[in-house]
């Protein structure tokens, strides 16, 4: 018999977790878009990795089976396993029995039934009983296996009988609580797991990018931190007081009040609000929580008196970065990264666009519109971009030869600043174009830009500052940057956004005078080193090793 080789967990230099590495069959590489895939096993423990690798491998094989059959892909789930169901203990069974008792009683006790309506209360066929058991198990996060269903069914029969007795007593005017409920235990697991509730909210709540988008990535650890603070995860037992205790703890740990309000509390309130909307929670305990500053605090007063932090680049910093874009980079970096260093800073500077709006551009997004005005079409991505907008490209960028590079990428059928063939199979919330932006940020800081200044978003702040200085039309400048003035009304959306009008405003932006532009720019293509250059580079590395070893002694 042929042997089947099972995959083994592997380590990657960029991660502490174990991973599964799997070659893509040649017939599927065009559909998958790569020659191999990597899937995280989400554990640093080798024993656990060996346990999980079978399920992850099966999920990948199932995905490829769907691709072979031409069925829709489930790639958006990124091969994530669903959270494991809770273990159903004896105590949990009786807690579910008490919950079912209360549910049935409360549904009938306000108007106790008589006659045939009473039969509807007391009678339940076996099929309906099984459906009830499945519903209670699934809503509680337990596995709805046949074993668990059979364990729960007799307790649901008991719950219905006792609830019927309560309703019969109520018909005679006796509304005292049932003695059957006095010793009812609490569940050993959360009635409404806060962490599971957030994952449901991330998938169904309309968060941009879904469960792997930037908002979910930012909020997920906040939910877990709050649950760790409380010592439990049951959303139904969380109170408004718990929320204020959490706010006090964050303030004690010197978190900014704005961060507490807009991130830490917002994550809790949005998740609980979604559960209320889905009728799984009666009320939102975090609704209208106030984060108040202590005006008597000397530290807070001192912070208010300090000069606000600088957001945009200074003219000197802008010139430093733009000069760096014209320098010849290392021959070891990719063509796309060379181009990203060459063009992204200029495009950010002359458009005020967010860097990820630009790193995601394709050649088809660059086109000539009215009167041969070249524009870039910025589309909604995982960023704040809410709708498409067309932004004219400043003539200074055109004159530097940007369109020639766009045409080169068009012929190759590749995006402008990344190559999908080099993708490593990351999650949808971490697309390649975001990694490009991160690398550019590291490069900008390496030029000597202070760490406190955002290396790409500072261009957006500088654009707004210069726009005010040169007298750009405020409304048109908002069309260019994708900002809607806070004091605008419905009239802001009237009329069409004429390209020639936006182009005229963009051309008001003064050109940067960079001396290096007088020299020929470094080519985009990677320089292939000669044998002599390779030998010389190797000799330099060996010399550095020797120097380090001598220094260590």
C-alpha positions in Angstrom: 0.0 0.0 0.0 1.2 3.5 -0.7 2.3 5.5 2.4 0.8 8.9 3.1 3.2 11.3 4.6 1.6 13.5 7.3 2.9 17.1 7.5 5.0 18.1 10.5 4.9 21.4 12.4 7.6 23.9 11.4 9.0 27.0 13.0 9.4 30.3 11.0 12.1 32.9 11.8 9.4 35.6 12.0 7.1 33.9 14.4 7.2 32.1 17.7 4.3 29.8 16.8 4.5 26.5 14.9 3.2 26.4 11.3 2.0 24.0 8.7 3.8 24.3 5.3 2.1 22.7 2.4 2.9 22.7 -1.3 0.0 23.6 -3.6 -0.7 21.0 -6.3 0.4 22.3 -9.7 -3.2 22.2 -11.1 -4.4 24.5 -8.4 -1.6 27.1 -8.3 -3.3 29.4 -10.7 -6.4 29.5 -8.5 -4.6 29.6 -5.2 -2.2 32.2 -6.4 1.0 30.7 -4.9 3.1 27.5 -4.9 2.9 26.8 -1.2 0.8 27.9 1.7 1.6 28.5 5.4 -1.0 28.2 8.1 -0.4 29.1 11.7 -1.1 26.4 14.3 -1.4 29.2 17.0 0.7 27.5 19.6 4.3 27.5 20.8 3.9 24.0 22.3 5.1 21.3 19.9 2.8 18.7 21.4 -0.3 20.9 20.9 1.0 21.7 17.4 1.1 18.0 16.5 -2.5 17.7 17.7 -3.8 20.6 15.8 -1.9 20.0 12.5 -4.3 17.3 11.4 -7.4 19.5 11.5 -5.6 22.4 9.8 -4.3 20.1 7.1 -7.8 18.7 6.6 -9.2 22.2 6.3 -6.7 23.1 3.6 -7.4 19.9 1.7 -11.2 20.6 1.9 -10.6 24.1 0.6 -8.6 22.7 -2.4 -11.4 20.1 -2.9 -13.9 23.0 -3.3 -11.6 24.7 -5.8 -11.3 21.5 -7.9 -15.1 21.2 -7.9 -15.5 24.8 -8.8 -17.5 25.6 -5.7 -17.2 29.0 -3.8 -14.0 29.3 -1.7 -14.1 29.7 2.0 -10.7 31.5 2.0 -12.2 34.5 3.8 -12.2 32.4 7.0 -8.4 31.9 6.5 -8.7 28.3 7.7 -9.5 29.4 11.3 -11.0 26.7 13.5 -14.2 27.6 15.3 -13.8 27.9 19.1 -14.0 24.5 20.8 -17.4 23.9 22.5 -17.7 23.9 26.2 -17.7 20.7 28.2 -21.2 19.8 29.4 -21.0 19.0 33.1 -23.7 17.6 35.4 -24.0 21.1 37.0 -24.4 22.7 33.5 -27.2 20.2 32.7 -29.2 21.3 35.8 -28.4 25.0 35.1 -29.9 24.6 31.6 -32.9 22.8 33.2 -33.5 25.8 35.5 -33.1 28.2 32.6 -35.7 26.3 30.5 -38.0 26.2 33.5 -37.9 30.0 33.8 -38.2 30.5 30.1 -41.4 28.4 29.8 -42.9 29.8 33.0 -42.4 33.4 32.1 -43.9 32.9 28.6 -47.2 31.7 30.1 -47.6 33.0 33.6 -48.9 36.5 32.8 -52.0 35.0 31.3 -52.3 31.4 32.6 -53.9 29.2 29.9 -57.0 27.0 30.2 -58.5 24.4 28.1 -56.7 23.5 24.8 -54.2 26.3 25.4 -53.1 24.5 28.6 -52.4 21.3 26.5 -50.0 23.4 24.3 -48.1 24.3 27.5 -47.8 20.9 28.9 -47.4 18.7 25.8 -44.2 18.3 23.7 -43.6 15.5 21.2 -40.2 13.8 20.9 -39.1 15.7 17.8 -39.9 19.1 19.3 -38.1 18.0 22.5 -35.0 17.1 20.6 -35.1 20.4 18.7 -35.4 22.2 22.1 -32.4 20.3 23.4 -30.3 21.2 20.4 -31.2 24.9 20.7 -30.4 25.1 24.4 -27.0 23.3 23.8 -26.0 25.4 20.8 -27.0 28.7 22.5 -25.0 27.8 25.5 -21.9 27.0 23.5 -22.1 23.2 24.1 -21.7 20.5 21.5 -25.1 19.4 20.3 -24.1 15.7 20.1 -26.6 12.9 20.4 -25.1 12.0 23.7 -25.6 15.5 25.1 -29.1 15.7 23.6 -30.1 12.5 25.3 -28.7 13.6 28.6 -30.6 16.9 28.5 -34.0 15.7 27.1 -35.3 14.2 30.4 -34.3 17.4 32.3 -36.3 19.5 29.8 -39.3 17.3 30.4 -38.9 17.9 34.1 -38.5 21.6 33.5 -41.7 21.8 31.5 -43.7 19.8 34.1 -42.5 22.1 36.9 -43.2 25.2 34.8 -46.7 23.9 34.2 -47.3 23.5 37.9 -46.1 27.1 38.4 -48.6 28.3 35.8 -51.4 26.3 37.4 -50.7 27.8 40.8 -50.7 31.3 39.2 -54.1 30.6 37.8 -55.3 30.4 41.4 -53.4 33.6 42.3 -50.3 32.0 43.8 -47.2 33.5 42.2 -44.7 32.4 44.7 -41.3 31.1 43.2 -41.1 27.4 42.6 -39.2 25.5 45.3 -37.7 23.6 42.3 -35.7 26.7 41.4 -34.3 27.4 44.9 -31.3 25.1 44.6 -30.7 25.5 40.9 -27.0 25.9 40.2 -25.2 28.4 38.0 -23.5 27.3 34.9 -19.8 26.5 35.1 -19.5 28.2 31.7 -20.6 31.7 30.7 -24.3 32.0 29.8 -23.1 34.6 27.1 -19.4 34.3 26.5 -18.1 37.8 26.0 -15.2 36.6 23.8 -17.4 34.5 21.6 -19.9 37.3 21.4 -17.1 39.6 20.0 -16.2 37.0 17.4 -19.8 36.9 16.3 -19.9 40.7 16.2 -16.7 40.8 14.2 -18.3 38.5 11.5 -21.9 39.8 11.4 -21.7 43.3 12.9 -20.4 45.1 9.8 -16.9 45.8 11.1 -14.7 46.9 8.2 -12.5 44.0 7.1 -14.6 41.5 9.1 -13.0 39.4 11.8 -9.5 39.9 10.5 -9.9 43.6 9.7 -8.0 46.4 11.6 -10.8 47.2 13.9 -11.3 43.6 15.0 -7.5 43.2 15.5 -7.4 46.3 17.6 -10.5 45.5 19.7 -10.0 41.8 20.3 -7.2 42.1 22.9 -9.3 44.8 24.7 -12.1 42.4 25.2 -9.8 39.7 26.5 -8.0 42.2 28.9 -11.4 43.3 30.3 -12.4 39.6 30.9 -9.1 38.9 32.6 -9.7 42.0 34.8 -13.1 40.7 35.9 -12.0 37.1 36.3 -14.9 35.8 34.1 -16.4 36.1 30.6 -20.1 36.0 31.2 -21.6 39.1 29.5 -25.0 38.5 31.2 -23.4 39.0 34.7 -21.4 42.1 33.8 -22.7 45.4 35.3 -22.2 49.1 34.6 -20.2 49.2 37.8 -17.8 46.7 36.3 -17.3 49.1 33.4 -16.5 52.0 35.7 -14.1 49.9 37.7 -12.3 49.0 34.4 -12.2 52.7 33.4 -10.6 53.6 36.8 -8.0 50.9 36.4 -7.1 52.1 32.9 -6.8 55.7 34.2 -4.6 54.5 37.1 -2.3 52.8 34.5 -1.9 56.2 32.7 -3.9 55.4 29.5 -5.0 58.4 27.6 -8.7 59.4 28.2 -9.4 59.5 24.5 -8.0 56.0 24.0 -10.1 54.7 26.9 -13.2 56.2 25.4 -12.7 55.6 21.7 -11.0 52.1 21.9 -11.2 50.3 25.2 -14.9 51.2 26.1 -16.0 51.4 22.5 -15.0 47.8 22.0 -17.1 46.7 25.0 -20.1 48.8 24.2 -20.3 47.9 20.5 -20.1 44.2 21.2 -22.8 44.4 24.0 -25.0 46.6 21.8 -24.8 44.0 19.0 -25.9 41.3 21.5 -28.8 43.4 22.6 -29.7 43.9 18.9 -29.7 40.1 18.4 -31.9 39.7 21.5 -29.2 37.7 23.3 -28.8 40.4 26.0 -31.4 42.4 27.8 -29.4 45.7 28.1 -26.0 47.1 27.3 -24.1 47.6 30.6 -21.6 49.9 28.8 -24.1 52.3 27.3 -23.3 56.0 27.9 -20.3 55.3 30.1 -18.5 58.5 30.8 -14.7 58.9 30.9 -14.2 62.1 32.9 -10.9 63.8 33.4 -9.8 65.0 36.8 -9.3 68.7 36.4 -7.7 69.0 39.8 -4.9 66.6 38.8 -1.7 68.5 38.5 -0.4 66.1 35.8 -3.5 66.6 33.6 -3.3 70.4 34.1 0.4 70.4 33.1 -0.4 68.2 30.0 -3.1 70.7 28.9 -0.6 73.6 29.2 2.0 71.8 27.0 2.3 72.5 23.3 0.3 69.9 21.3 2.5 67.3 19.5 3.5 67.9 15.9 1.6 65.8 13.4 3.1 66.7 10.0 6.6 66.8 8.6 8.7 69.9 8.8 9.9 71.3 5.4 13.4 70.0 6.2 12.1 66.5 7.0 10.0 66.4 3.8 13.1 67.3 1.8 15.1 64.7 3.6 12.6 62.0 2.7 12.1 63.1 -0.9 15.9 63.3 -1.4 16.1 59.7 -0.1 13.6 58.5 -2.7 16.1 59.4 -5.4 19.1 57.5 -3.9 20.1 54.1 -5.3 18.8 51.5 -2.9 20.4 48.1 -2.0 20.6 45.7 -5.0 19.0 43.1 -2.7 15.6 44.6 -2.3 12.8 43.7 -4.7 11.7 45.8 -7.8 8.4 46.6 -6.0 10.1 47.8 -2.9 12.4 50.0 -4.9 9.4 51.5 -6.6 7.6 52.0 -3.3 10.6 53.9 -1.9 10.8 56.0 -5.1 7.2 57.0 -5.6 5.0 56.6 -2.4 6.4 59.6 -0.6 5.8 61.9 -3.7 2.3 60.6 -4.2 1.5 61.0 -0.5 3.0 64.5 -0.5 1.0 65.8 -3.5 -2.3 64.1 -2.7 -2.7 63.7 1.1 -3.8 60.1 0.5 -3.4 57.5 3.2 -0.4 55.3 2.5 -2.4 52.0 2.3 -4.7 53.7 -0.3 -1.6 54.0 -2.5 0.2 50.8 -1.8 -2.9 48.9 -3.0 -3.0 50.6 -6.4 -3.0 48.6 -9.6 -2.0 50.0 -13.1 -5.7 50.1 -14.1 -6.3 52.6 -11.2 -4.1 55.1 -13.0 -5.9 56.6 -16.0 -6.2 59.8 -18.1 -9.6 61.5 -17.6 -10.8 65.0 -18.7 -8.4 67.0 -20.9 -5.6 64.4 -20.5 -5.5 64.9 -16.7 -3.9 61.8 -15.2 -5.7 60.6 -12.1 -5.6 57.7 -9.6 -8.7 55.9 -8.5 -8.7 55.2 -4.8 -11.0 52.4 -3.8 -12.3 51.3 -0.4 -10.0 49.0 1.3 -9.5 47.9 4.9 -8.7 51.5 5.7 -11.1 54.4 6.5 -11.9 54.9 2.8 -15.7 54.8 2.6 -16.2 55.3 -1.1 -14.3 55.6 -4.4 -12.7 58.9 -5.2 -10.7 60.0 -8.2 -7.7 62.2 -7.4 -5.6 64.0 -10.0 -1.9 63.4 -10.0 0.3 66.5 -9.5 2.2 67.4 -12.7 5.5 67.2 -10.8 5.1 63.5 -10.3 4.2 63.0 -13.9 7.3 64.9 -15.1 9.5 62.6 -13.0 8.4 59.5 -15.1 5.8 57.9 -12.9 3.6 56.9 -15.8 6.5 55.0 -17.4 6.7 52.8 -14.3 2.9 52.3 -14.3 3.0 51.2 -18.0 5.8 48.7 -17.1 3.7 47.2 -14.3 0.7 47.1 -16.7 2.6 45.0 -19.1 3.5 42.6 -16.3 -0.1 42.5 -15.0 1.1 43.2 -11.5 0.0 45.8 -8.8 2.2 48.8 -8.6 4.0 48.2 -5.3 3.8 44.5 -4.5 3.9 41.1 -6.2 1.1 38.7 -5.3 3.4 35.8 -6.2 5.6 36.6 -3.2 2.7 36.4 -0.8 3.1 34.2 2.2 -0.5 33.2 2.7 -1.3 35.7 5.4 -4.8 36.6 6.7 -7.1 38.9 4.8 -6.6 41.5 7.5 -2.9 41.7 6.8 -2.7 42.1 3.0 0.6 42.5 1.2 0.1 46.2 0.5 -0.1 46.8 4.3 3.3 45.2 4.8 4.7 47.4 2.0 3.5 50.5 4.0 5.1 49.1 7.2 8.4 48.6 5.4 8.3 52.1 4.0 7.7 53.4 7.5 10.7 51.6 8.8 12.8 53.0 6.0 11.6 56.6 6.7 12.5 56.3 10.4 15.9 55.0 9.3 16.5 58.3 7.4 16.4 60.1 10.8 12.7 61.1 11.1 11.7 61.1 14.8 9.9 58.1 16.1 7.0 60.2 17.4 6.1 61.4 13.9 4.0 58.9 11.9 6.2 58.1 8.9 3.5 58.1 6.2 0.4 59.7 7.8 2.5 62.9 8.4 2.3 63.6 4.7 -1.5 63.8 5.0 -1.2 66.4 7.8 1.4 68.3 5.9 -0.9 68.4 2.8 -3.7 69.8 4.9 -1.4 72.5 6.4 -0.1 73.5 3.0 -3.6 73.5 1.5 -4.7 76.1 4.1 -1.6 78.1 3.4 -2.0 78.3 -0.4 -5.7 78.9 -0.1 -7.1 75.7 -1.6 -10.9 75.6 -1.7 -11.9 73.8 1.5 -14.7 71.7 -0.1 -12.5 70.6 -3.0 -9.6 69.8 -0.7 -12.0 67.5 1.1 -12.9 65.8 -2.1 -9.2 65.2 -2.7 -8.3 63.8 0.7 -11.6 62.0 1.3 -12.5 64.2 4.3 -16.0 65.6 4.8 -16.0 68.9 6.7 -17.7 68.4 10.1 -19.9 71.5 9.7 -21.0 70.4 6.1 -24.6 69.6 5.3 -26.4 67.8 2.5 -25.2 70.5 0.1 -21.7 69.0 0.3 -23.0 66.1 -1.8 -24.7 68.2 -4.5 -23.2 68.5 -7.9 -20.4 66.5 -9.5 -16.8 66.5 -8.5 -15.1 67.9 -11.6 -11.6 66.5 -12.3 -10.3 69.8 -13.8 -11.5 71.7 -10.7 -9.6 69.3 -8.4 -6.6 69.4 -10.6 -6.4 73.2 -10.5 -6.5 73.0 -6.7 -3.8 70.4 -6.5 -1.6 72.4 -8.8 -1.7 75.2 -6.2 0.5 72.9 -4.1 4.0 74.3 -4.5 6.7 72.0 -6.0 9.4 70.6 -3.7 12.8 71.8 -4.8 15.1 68.7 -4.5 18.6 69.1 -5.8 18.9 65.3 -6.5 16.2 65.6 -9.1 18.8 67.2 -11.4 20.6 63.8 -11.5 19.3 60.7 -13.3 17.1 58.7 -10.9 18.0 55.1 -9.8 16.4 52.5 -12.1 13.6 50.4 -10.8 15.1 47.2 -12.1 17.3 45.3 -9.6 21.1 45.6 -10.4 22.6 42.2 -11.0 25.9 42.1 -9.3 29.1 40.9 -11.1 31.3 38.1 -9.7 33.8 40.7 -8.5 31.1 42.7 -6.6 29.9 39.5 -4.9 33.5 38.6 -3.8 34.0 42.2 -2.6 30.7 42.1 -0.6 31.6 38.8 0.9 35.0 40.1 2.0 33.4 43.1 3.7 31.0 40.8 5.6 33.9 38.6 6.8 35.8 41.7 7.9 32.8 42.9 9.9 32.6 39.4 11.6 36.2 39.5 12.5 35.8 43.0 14.0 32.8 41.9 16.0 34.5 38.9 17.4 37.6 40.9 18.4 35.3 43.5 20.1 33.5 40.8 22.0 36.9 39.6 23.5 
